[in-house]
């Protein structure tokens, strides 16, 4: 029963936590996510604009921002899951568990093409400013009720990439993991500008 609860409820909670960073309205026209062509490399593209106006549009694959090898110090993870959640292009990794008593973390990168860091929602523990490798980011902790955290990194003036962690022992631990993953893996792969 406990394993069933972990396998069914935790992914649903992860999806809810990933959606928590969404804004209530988004302008623009919906279009399907394009798969990279065979001629494109697996490396993320970077913006050639010095103004940062291109934002996240140059990132073609959310899994180019976060790879399984980036998470090895947090345990063993299943293959990445690419999807669109609440308008965000998402790549998430669910941790494999050895026993029902283990925490099962879900760590992801979520590209929000039309939401700035100023639009990060408070998910229970407040929103605080963070400096991630020189980027002025925002962190939203789940607080005492949700063992999760979202760290939003600005890309241009009106888009961002969220590093989300859910299923840690506490929201504090989730934020520590989100910050470490953002500094070491995600932020260095973002377009500069």
N, C-alpha and C positions, 0 to 999 in steps of 0.2 A: 504494500500500500504506500509506504514512504517513497519507494523508488518511482512508482507511478505518479505520485504527487510531484516529485522533483522533475520528472521528465515531461509532464504535461503543464503544470502550473508555472514553473520557472521560465520556460520560453515565452509564455503569455505575458508574464511580468516583465521580461526583458523587452518585448515589443512595446509594452506600455511605457516603460522608462525611456526607450528610444524616442517615442512619440512625445514625451513630456517636454522636450526641447522645441517643439513645433510652435509656430505662431498661429494666431487664430484666423488670419487672413493672408492670402498670398495672391499677388497679381501675376499676370502672365498667361501664357498659353501652354497647356499640357502637351507634352510630346513624349513618345517612347524613348527609353534609354537605348542608345546604340551600342552594340558590341564593338570592341576595337577590331580593326581590320588586321589581316595577317601581316601587313607591312608595318604596323605599329609595334613598338617594343613594349615590354612590360614595365618600363620605367615611367614614372609620372612626367607629364609634360610641364614645362614651366612657362610662365608668362614673360613675354618680351616687353611688356609695358612697364614703365617705371612708375606709373601712377597707381597701379594696383587695381585699375578699373575693370579688368577682365574677370576678376574674382575666380570662382571655382569652375567656370565653364571649361577651362583648359584641362581639368582633371577628368579623364575619360573613364577610369575604372576605380571605384572606391577601394578595391582590394590592393591597388598599387600603393596605398597609404599605410597599410598595416598588413604584415605578413606573419605567418605562423612562427617563423624563427624569432620574431620580435617578442613573442610571448613565452618563450621557453622557460624563463625563470619563474613563471607563475603556474607551471604545470603543463600537462599534455592537453592539446585541444583538438577538436574535430575539424574537418575541412571547413573552409569559410563558407558562409551563406550570404549570397548577394541578393538584395531585394530592394524594393522601394517602399518605405514606410513613412506615411504622413508627408509625402512630397520630398523626403530625403533619400538620396541614393546611399544605400547602406551596405557595409561589409561587416559581418559579425562572426565571432569565433566562440563556440560553446566548449567549456572545459569538460574533458572526460573525468569521470569520478571513479574512484576505486571502491568506495563504500557509500552507503546511504547517509552516513554521518558527515561526509565531506561537503565543503562549500562547492557549489558549481557556478563558477563565474562565467559571465558572458561579456566579452570585450569587443567593442566595435568602433568603426569610424563611419561617420554619417555626414555626407556632403549636403549642405543646405544652400542651394544656389540663390535663393531669394530671401534669406533671413540673416540679419547682422548679429553681432554679439550683443548689441543693445537689446535684442529681442529674446534673450535667454529667459526662460520661465523659472521662477522659484518652485522647486519640487518638494519643499518642506524644510530645508536646512539653510535657506537664504542663498543669495548670489553674491560672490566675492570676486574682486579683481585679482588676477594672477599674471605674472610675467613668465612666459614660456619662450625661452631663447630669444628674447627681445620683442616678442609679440604680446600685445596687451589683451589677454584672454579673460574670460569669465568662467567661473566654476559654480555649478549648482549642485549642492549636496542633497541627498534624499533625507537627511536629518535622522532622527531617532527611529522613524517608522519605516524607512526604505533603505536597505543596504546597497545604495547605488549612488552614482555620481556622473555628471556630465561636465566636460571641460570644453568650452567653445573657443576655437581659434579663428581670429578674423582672417579672411582672404579677400582683399579689396575692401571697398566701403560697404557693400551690401550683401555679402555672402560669408559663409563660415564653414568650418569643419568641426564637428563635435567628436570628441573621444568619450565614449560611454562605457561605464563598467557597472554591472549589476551582479548581485549574488555573492558579493564578498561578505566577510564576517560582519562588517559594519560599514556605514557610509564613509567614515574617516578612512578606513582601509581602501575602499573603492576610489576615493579621491586621490589617495597616495599612488595607487596603481595608475589611474588615469593621467596624473601629472607625469609620472615616470615614463609611461608609454608615449605621451605627447612629446616630451623633451627628447627622448632617444630615437623614436621612430617616425611619428606622424609629422611633427612640425618641420623637420629637415627636408621632407618630401613635398612640402607645400610650395606653390608658386611664390616667388619673392616679389616685393613691390609695394 
